[in-house]
Amino acid sequence: MKPNDAPLIPPSIFLSPEELKELTDYETARYQKAWLDRHGYTYELSARGRPKVLRAYVMQRMGLASAAPLKHTEPDFSKWE
């Protein structure tokens, strides 16, 4: 397998601790939560009290992704006879 043929591993749906630190400039959960609150970010807390921020939410806030809902489509069975 060539290096470029390696399968892509999708990132977690949540920001990693390193990414959260990069976003907030804080390492400590208490200060990260305060920063997120001040800037109006939505987050949940993990069992350990660490903020969990959805990657798609941050991308949307930064203007990098659209938040348009996915279309739900049904298969076209009319051509099956």
C-alpha positions in Angstrom: 0.0 0.0 0.0 1.3 3.4 -1.0 1.3 6.2 1.6 -1.3 8.1 -0.3 -3.5 5.0 -0.4 -4.0 4.8 3.3 -7.6 4.9 4.4 -8.8 8.2 5.7 -9.9 8.1 9.3 -12.7 10.6 9.9 -12.2 13.0 12.8 -14.3 12.7 15.9 -17.6 14.5 15.9 -16.2 16.5 18.9 -13.2 18.8 19.1 -10.1 17.1 20.5 -8.7 18.5 23.7 -5.9 20.0 21.7 -8.4 21.7 19.3 -10.4 23.0 22.2 -7.3 24.5 23.7 -6.5 26.0 20.3 -10.0 27.5 20.1 -10.1 28.9 23.6 -6.4 29.4 24.4 -7.0 27.6 27.7 -6.0 24.2 29.0 -8.2 24.0 32.1 -11.8 22.9 31.6 -13.0 25.7 34.0 -11.5 28.4 31.8 -12.5 26.7 28.6 -16.2 26.6 29.8 -16.0 30.3 30.8 -14.6 31.2 27.4 -17.2 29.2 25.6 -20.0 30.8 27.7 -18.6 34.3 27.0 -18.6 33.7 23.3 -22.0 32.0 23.1 -20.9 28.5 22.2 -23.1 25.6 22.8 -21.5 22.6 24.5 -22.2 19.6 26.8 -20.1 18.4 29.7 -18.5 15.0 29.7 -18.7 12.7 32.8 -15.4 14.3 33.8 -16.7 17.8 33.5 -14.8 18.7 30.3 -16.6 20.7 27.7 -17.6 18.7 24.5 -18.0 20.9 21.5 -19.3 19.5 18.2 -16.9 19.9 15.3 -19.7 20.8 12.8 -20.9 23.5 15.2 -17.5 25.2 15.3 -17.1 24.9 11.6 -20.5 26.5 11.0 -19.7 29.3 13.4 -16.4 30.0 11.6 -18.2 30.0 8.3 -16.5 26.8 7.0 -19.6 24.6 6.6 -23.2 25.1 5.9 -25.7 23.9 8.4 -28.3 22.9 5.8 -30.1 19.8 6.9 -29.5 16.7 4.8 -32.3 15.9 2.4 -34.2 12.7 3.2 -34.8 10.8 0.0 -36.7 7.7 -0.7 -35.6 5.1 -3.3 -37.4 5.2 -6.6 -39.0 1.8 -6.9 -41.1 2.7 -9.9 -38.5 1.3 -12.3 -38.6 -2.1 -10.6 -41.2 -4.4 -12.1 
